[in-house]
Amino acid sequence: MGGVLADDMGLGKTMQALAFLLLEKHEGHLTKPALIVSPTSVLPNWEAELRKFAPDLSVLRLQGPQRRELFGKLPEHDVVLTTYPLLSRDKEFWLEQSLYTVILDESQVIKNPKSRVSETAARLKADVRLALTGTPVENNLDELWSLFRFLNPGLLGDLTTFRRNFRTPIEKHGDAKKQSFLSRRIRPCMLRRTKDQVALDLPPKTRIVEYVELEGPQRDLYETIRLMMDKKVRKAIAEKGLARSHIIVLDALLKLRQACCDPRLVKLAPVRRVKKSAKLIRLLEMLPELIAEGRRILLFSQFTSMLDLIRPELDKLGIGHVEITGATKDRETPVRRFQSGEIPLFLISLKAGGTGLNLTAADTVIHYDPWWNPAAENQATDRAHRIGQDKPVFVHRLIVKNSVEEAIERLKEKKEKLAAGLFNETGGQKFTFDETDINALLAPLE
């Protein structure tokens, strides 16, 4: 049977996977290659960790335009590394291979059952299947089904049956018995440890909410966008229903979030005359103070375009910084410069830097624009708050008061409880997204 290593972020899932592979080799079981699939950004980390901690394992990295020339060398190696995009692209090759084990790192990547990478992963031929993720569920229980289709096909039934028997009763009706049954069913396949159980000497993590109030033109702009989007959303719901209006709802939320971050992010005509951002002003007040105190800071934003706006302001203040986004080719140099103490501030896009980075030199994390996926935010924070950290970590979250951002905070609590229910049989958690939530998200600033 396949299994999920679902330890909290920062507890060494990579190390445990390497220890498992070494043990299998030393006991003579690793007679066929082990395939490790990871996000593109994490692949160099796997290669470095294998070289450092498991030199007995021969490693083949299949990446780049010349990778197909190396396909014939597969049987000569213990471990083969590839990425999720390349797994899909090289689908015909991989489906022909007989592997000892497949390890999916950050396996929440296959959470969409209909995605090509999810379907490809489920069809791989391997004696042992393992998934590494601190977040088996980020948004809904379909993601759990997709994971177990890869690990143990049939354990949770087909998708239609699973939705009828589990997702609908648990998410819409808070059915505690169904949630308890599902928790018991997957428990033999799920190994989970929390920081409280393992890292007893880990320094504390302090969460600080920095409330910001919009004023003047930025406040007027937010209200203009809110009224415009409220009208558009209500019309869509009236014509198509809430379930079929989610694209319009998400677009409305995106524009409101952008207005909270910086008016220049919003691509609408009324924005041109609005230049100041209350949140950016607050950030630029905080950073010099924190750096003067000797703090080492990770600054996360979902919007790379926001980082583009922050960077010139840092240059004006003479604050040294490095950066990683999805466009960054060389991740090792900025990490080395930050970890060595050369640079005090690391700008990171949430998607590019939420996985595969070990940044224990940091003692301060700033989330410029919190989003309603608590798992992604926690993963980002735990780039600093992980084994190896010897300093207390302070997490600052910039939230515009009474705005869509504060409403999102309340919705996040529901998602966290839904995920927690997987590991706890004691009760179900109702999770719905209904018109009451729409009203809260589109409410006026006052």
N, C-alpha and C positions, 0 to 999 in steps of 0.2 A: 504494500500500500504506500501511496505517496504521502508526504507530510509537509506542513507549513512550519518553518521556524519563524515565529511571530513575536520574537522578543522586542521590547521597547527599542527605539532608536538609540544607537551609541553603546550597545552592550556587546558588540563583537560578533554579529552574525557571520561576517566574512571569515573571521578566525575560526569559528565553529565549523563552517563549511570546509575550510582547508584542512582542519584536523580530521574531519570525516574522510576526505579524499586520501589523505596520507595513510590513515588506518586501513582503508580498503586496499591501497597499493601494498602496504607491508604484509597484509594477510593474503595477498594473491588474488583478490577479487577484481581488481581493476584491469581486466583483460581486454576491455574495449574502451575507447575514449570517453571521457566525461566532458559534456558540453556545458559551459556557463554562458548564459545570455544575460546581458545587462544593458541599461541605458548607455548611449554613446559616451556620455560625460563620465561614466563610472569605469569604463573599460581600462583606462590607464592605471587606475587604483588597483583593480584586480591583478593586473600584470605585475605591478610593483610589490603587492603583498605576497603573491606567489613566489616571486624571486627572493623576497626577504625571509619569509617564514616557511616556505615549502620548496626549497631548492631541489629536493629529490624528485619532484614532479616535472616532467618535460612539458613545455607549454607552446602551443601554436596559436598565434593571434591572427584571426581571419578578418581583416579590415582593410579598406582601401581598394583602389581599382585593380591591384595585382592579386587580390585574395584568391581568385579562381585558379591561378597558377599553383596555389598551395593546396588545393582540395585533395590532390593525390597523396599528400603527406599526412593526412588525418590519422591513419592507423599507427603511425610511428610515434604518436604523442599521447601522454596521459590526459592532458587537459587542453581543450580547445575553447578559445574565447571568441564570441561574436556579439553583435548588438541586436536589439529588437528590430530596427528597420532592415538590417541585413538578413535577419532570419526570414522575414517576409519576402525580401527580394530574391534570396537564394532558396526559396521554398522547395523547388523540385529536387535540389541536391540533398537538403536536410531530410526530406521525407524518405529518401532511399537509404539513409544511414542507420546502422544498428549501434546504439550507444549504451554504455553501462549506466550512466546517469545523466539526467538533464537538471541543471540547477537554474531556476529563474530568479535573478536578483531584482529587487524592487518590483516584485511580481504584480503589483497593482497596475502595472502597464497593460496587463491583459484583462483588465476589469470589464471592458466592453465585449460581451459575448459575440457580437456580430462583426467585430474588427478582424481584419485579415491576420494580424499577428496572433490574436487569441485563437483563431481557428487553426493556424499553422502549428502553434505550440501544442494544442490538444492532439494533433495527429503524429507527433514525433514518436519514434520507436525507442524506448529506453527501459532498462530493467528497474531503475529507481528514479522516481520523480520527486524533486524537492522545490519548494518555493520559499524565498526569503522576503519577508515584508513585515514591517512594524504596523502596517495598516491594511489588514485583509479586507476591510470595508471602509470606504471613504464617503460614499454618498448613499448607496442603497444595496439591498441584499442580492440583486442580480450580480453584483461584483463578486460576491462569495461563490455563487453558482459557477461563474466563469472560471474562477480559480480551481474549484474542485472538478470541473470538467477536465482540466489538465491533469490534476493529481490523481483522482479516483473517479473515472467516468461512470456515471450511473448511481453513485452514492447518494446524490440529492435528486435523482430522477431527471426527466427532461425539463427544459426551461418552463414550459407551460404549466406542467404539474407543480414545479417548485414555486412558481408565482402563486398558484391557487392554494397550495398547502401551507406556504410559509410567508412569502413576501407580503401578500395582501393582508392576511390576518395579523402579522406582526407590525408592519409599518402603518397600516390604516386603522387597525382596531386595537393595537396594543395587547394582543393575545399572549398572556404570560405562559400558558401551557405550551403553545406552539414554539415560543422562543426557547423555553426550557428544553423541549424535545430536540430542537435544532442544535442547541448548544451541546447536548449530550451526544448527538450523532457525530459531530465533527471533532469532539474532544480527543479521541484516540489519534487523530491526525494533526493535532495542533500542539506545538510546544511553545509556550509563552512564559517569559520571565519579565518582571518589571524592574525598574531601577531600585524601587524600594526593597526588593528581595535580594538584589545582586550587588549593586553599587552602594553599600551601606556607608562608605566613606566619601561618597560624591557630595561636593559642596552644595549648599542650597541654591534653588532657583527662585528669584523674586520677580513677580510679574507687576508691572507698573503701567497703569493706563494714563496716558497723557491726553487729556481732553482739550480740543481746540474748538473755538467758536468762530463761525464765519461772520464777517462784517462787510458792510458797504457793498460795492459792486459784486464781490464774489458771492455774497449772500443773495443778492438780487438775481444773479445768474443761476444759482442753484434753484431758486424758486421758479424762475422762468422755465428751466429744463424740467423741473418736477411737474409743473402744470401741463406742459406740452406732452410729456411721457405718460402722465396719469390719464389724459384724454385718449391717447393712442392705445394704451393697455386696456382701458375699460371697453373701448370699441371692439378690440380684438376678442376679448373674453365674451362679450355679448354676441358676437357673430360666430365664433368658433369654439367657445368654451375654454376653460383654463388649461386643460391638458394639451390642446393644440396651439396654445399661444405662448409657449415657453420661450421661443426665440425672441419674440417681441418683449416679453418680460425681462429676459436677460439683457437685451439691448438697452432697455430703460435703466436697469440697475448699473450697467457699465457706464453710461453717460453720467449718472448721478455720482458714482464713485469717482470718476475722472474729475468732475466738478469739485469734489471734496479735496482731491489731491492737488490739482493745479488747473486753473481754467484753460491753460494752453493745451492741455491734453484733449479737450473737447472739440471735435470738428464740426462746429455749428456756427452760423453767422453771428449770433449775439455775443460770442466769446471775444471777438477781436478787440473790443475796448477794455476788457478786463485783464489786468496784468499781474496783480498781486495774489499770492496764495498764502493764506493764514497758516496752513500746515508746513509749507516750506520755510516760512519765517520762523516758526517754532523750532523746526529741525536745526536751522542755522544758529539759533540761540543755544540749543542743547550741545551741539557737537564741540564747539571750542571749550565749553566748561568741562565736558566729559574727558576730552583729550588732555586738558590741563591737569586733570586729576590722575592722569596716567592710564586711563581706560583704553582698552583695545576693542574696537567696535566692528560688528557685522551689521550692515544696513541692507535690509531686504525690501524689494518692491516687486509687485507683479508686473509693473509696466516698465519695460526697458526704456521707453520714451521718457518716463519720469526720471530715470537715472541720467538720461541725456540732459535733462534740465538741472539736475542737482550738481553734476560734474563742474560746469563753469563757475557755480557759486563757491564750490570748494577751492577752485583755483584762485578766486579772488581773495579768499580767506587764508590762502597758503597752507591748506590742509592736505597733506600727502595721502594718496589713496590708490588702491588697485581695484580691479573690476573683473567679474565673470558674468557673462550672459550666454545665451545660446549661440552667439556668433563667435565666442572666444575659442580659438584653436589651441593655444598654449595655456592650459590651466595650471601647470606645475609651477611656472615662474611666479604668478601672483600669490599662490599659496605659500611658496617658499619665502617670498619677501615679507608676507604678513606674519607667518609663523616665526620668522627669525627676529621680529621686532623692528624691522626697517621701516615699516609703514603702519600707522595706527588705525586706518579705516579701510574696510573692505566693502565695496558696493557689489551686491549680488542680486540677480534676478531670481525670483522665487523658484521658477521652473528649472532653471539651469543649476542653481546651487542648493536645491532642497535635498539632494542625494549625493552620496559619494565623496563628501568633503569632511576632513577631520581638522577642525580649526580650534583646537583647545587653547591657543594663545589668546583667544577672545574671552573677555569677561562681561561684555555688554552686547545685547542684540536689540536692534531697533526694527520694528515692522512698520514701515511707512504707511502701507495701505492694507490693513487686515482684510482677508476674504473669508468666505463662509465655509471653507474646507479646513476644519481644525487639524486634520491629519497632516496636510501639507505645511501648515504653519508650524506645527510641532516638530516635524522633520527638519525644517529649516533652523529652528531654535536649537535643536540637538546637534547641529554641526559644532556647537560650542559646549553644550551641557551633556558630556559623554565621558566614558571611562578615559582617564588621562587628565581630566580637568582637575586642577587643585585650587581653584579660586571660586568664590561665589559668583553666580551669573545673574545679571540683571536684565530683564526683558521689558523693553519699553514698546508700547503699542500706541500709535497716534490715531485717535478716533475723533471725528468731528461730532460734536455733541448734538443730540436730537435729530441726526441725519440718518440716511440709509445705512451708514456704517454701524450706528448703534443698534438699529433694528436687526442687522445681520448678526450681531453678537448674540441676540436672543435665539435666532434660528440655529446658530452653531451648537448651542447646548443640546438641542434635539439630536443632531447628528452624532455628537460625542456619546450620548446615551445609547443610541442605536448600535454603535460599534462596541461599546462596553458590554451590551447584552450578549454578544457572541461568547464572551469569556465568563459569563455569570448566568447561572440558571434561575436565579431567584425571581426574576420578573421580566415582563415585556415592556417595551417602550414604544408608545404610539408616535409615529413620525409622519406628519402630513405637511403638504405645502398647499395652503388653501387661500381663499380670498381675504381671510383675516390677516394672513401674513402679507398679502399684497397691500392691504390698507396700511399696515405698519411700515412697510418698505417705502411707500409713496406718500407718507404723511408729511405735512409741512414742518418746517424747522421749529416752529413753536407749537 
